Amino acid sequence: MNNWNAFIHLAGTDAELAWTDVAAQQPVRFFITVDLDVVCFEDMSPLIAALEPHAYALERPPGITSFELNQPESWGTPEPHILEFVRAVNALPPPVRALWDRAQTRVFDIGILNGGRPVQEAHSLSPETLRAAADVGAAIALTIYPLPPEDYVCRPAQSDAVG
């Protein structure tokens, strides 16, 4: 994930930041996925095992677990992801659900790629989805990721001088 959160530092008297030809020809998909982020300072292995048929756990520091669904990435909006996570949480056995309920943080984190194309893309969540997330004690967050650095190229700015 370090490449996603990288910075580009430019220095010079004339510089231009532009898309590479390959990136310019391909549309950038804004919506990426929804992660379920759980912060809990108890042993989360029962929760990880119970959610495993529906999702897999990403490696995180102790006390933090993030999940992604075991579904094809063909869902183009966040709502079905959130509803699938809600179904999985509602199916947890009572002792594991109690662990879920004791967690300090439960967040459905919608990942968005900021690539500039298309210029605008909207993803609304229905009141039913918002209510379902609230009913399992989860917040909804939005994380915006920049394009990876390999999708940018630096070129000298065109000079106005006649030569």
C-alpha positions in Angstrom: 0.0 0.0 0.0 3.0 2.3 0.3 2.9 3.0 -3.5 -0.7 4.2 -3.1 0.2 6.8 -0.5 3.4 8.1 -2.2 4.3 11.7 -2.9 5.8 13.2 -6.0 8.3 16.1 -5.4 9.2 18.2 -8.4 11.8 21.0 -8.6 12.7 23.1 -11.5 11.9 26.3 -13.3 9.6 24.7 -15.9 7.8 21.4 -15.3 4.5 19.8 -16.3 2.8 16.9 -14.7 0.9 14.9 -17.4 -0.8 11.5 -17.9 1.2 8.9 -19.8 -0.3 8.0 -23.1 -1.4 4.6 -21.8 -3.2 6.1 -18.8 -4.8 8.7 -21.1 -6.3 6.0 -23.3 -7.8 4.0 -20.4 -10.6 5.2 -18.2 -9.8 5.3 -14.5 -12.3 3.5 -12.3 -13.2 5.6 -9.3 -14.7 3.0 -7.0 -12.3 0.3 -5.9 -13.8 -1.8 -3.1 -15.1 -1.6 0.4 -12.9 -2.7 3.3 -14.3 -3.7 6.7 -11.9 -2.2 9.3 -12.2 -3.5 12.9 -10.3 -2.2 15.8 -10.5 -4.5 18.9 -7.9 -5.1 21.6 -9.1 -8.7 22.2 -8.1 -11.8 20.3 -9.9 -11.3 16.9 -9.1 -14.8 15.6 -12.7 -16.0 16.3 -14.0 -13.1 14.2 -11.5 -13.7 11.4 -12.4 -17.4 11.3 -16.2 -16.7 11.3 -15.9 -14.1 8.5 -13.5 -16.3 6.4 -16.2 -17.9 4.3 -17.3 -14.4 3.2 -14.1 -12.4 3.4 -10.4 -12.6 3.9 -8.3 -10.7 6.5 -5.6 -8.3 5.4 -2.4 -8.1 7.4 -2.5 -5.2 9.8 -0.9 -4.2 13.1 -2.1 -5.9 16.2 -5.6 -4.8 17.3 -6.6 -3.9 13.8 -8.1 -6.2 11.2 -9.3 -5.3 7.7 -11.4 -7.6 5.6 -12.2 -7.7 1.9 -15.0 -9.8 0.4 -14.2 -13.0 -1.4 -16.4 -11.8 -4.3 -15.4 -11.0 -7.9 -14.6 -7.3 -8.3 -17.5 -7.0 -10.8 -19.7 -5.0 -8.4 -19.3 -1.4 -9.6 -20.8 0.3 -6.6 -20.1 0.2 -2.8 -23.7 -0.7 -1.7 -23.6 -4.4 -2.5 -20.3 -4.7 -0.7 -21.7 -3.1 2.4 -24.8 -5.2 2.3 -22.8 -8.4 1.9 -20.7 -7.5 4.9 -23.8 -6.7 6.9 -25.2 -10.2 6.0 -22.0 -11.8 7.2 -22.0 -9.9 10.5 -25.7 -10.8 11.1 -24.8 -14.5 10.5 -22.1 -14.5 13.2 -22.5 -17.0 16.0 -23.6 -15.3 19.3 -20.1 -15.4 21.0 -18.4 -14.0 17.9 -21.1 -11.4 17.5 -20.5 -10.3 21.1 -16.8 -9.9 20.2 -17.9 -7.8 17.2 -20.1 -5.7 19.5 -17.2 -5.1 21.9 -14.9 -3.8 19.2 -13.8 -0.2 19.6 -14.3 0.6 15.9 -16.2 -1.1 13.0 -16.1 0.8 9.7 -17.1 0.0 6.1 -14.4 2.0 4.3 -15.3 2.8 0.7 -12.1 3.0 -1.4 -12.1 5.5 -4.3 -9.3 6.0 -6.8 -8.9 9.7 -7.8 -7.8 9.5 -11.4 -9.5 12.5 -12.9 -11.5 10.4 -15.4 -14.4 10.2 -15.6 -14.8 13.8 -14.3 -17.6 12.8 -12.0 -18.9 9.6 -10.7 -21.5 9.3 -7.9 -22.3 6.4 -5.7 -25.2 6.9 -3.3 -26.2 4.6 -0.5 -29.8 4.0 0.1 -31.4 4.7 3.5 -31.8 0.9 4.0 -28.1 0.3 3.5 -27.3 3.2 5.9 -29.7 1.7 8.5 -28.3 -1.8 8.0 -24.8 -0.5 8.7 -25.9 1.4 11.7 -27.9 -1.7 13.0 -24.6 -3.7 13.2 -22.8 -0.8 14.8 -20.7 0.1 11.9 -19.7 3.5 10.5 -19.1 4.3 6.9 -15.9 6.0 5.8 -14.5 7.2 2.5 -10.8 6.8 1.6 -9.5 8.5 -1.6 -6.3 7.1 -3.1 -4.2 8.9 -5.7 -3.1 7.2 -8.9 0.0 5.2 -8.5 3.2 7.2 -9.5 3.7 5.0 -12.6 0.6 6.6 -14.1 2.3 10.0 -14.1 5.1 11.2 -16.3 7.1 14.5 -16.0 7.9 16.3 -19.2 9.6 19.7 -19.8 7.0 22.4 -20.3 6.8 23.7 -23.8 8.7 26.9 -24.3 7.2 30.0 -25.8 10.6 31.1 -27.1 11.2 30.9 -30.9 14.4 29.2 -31.6 
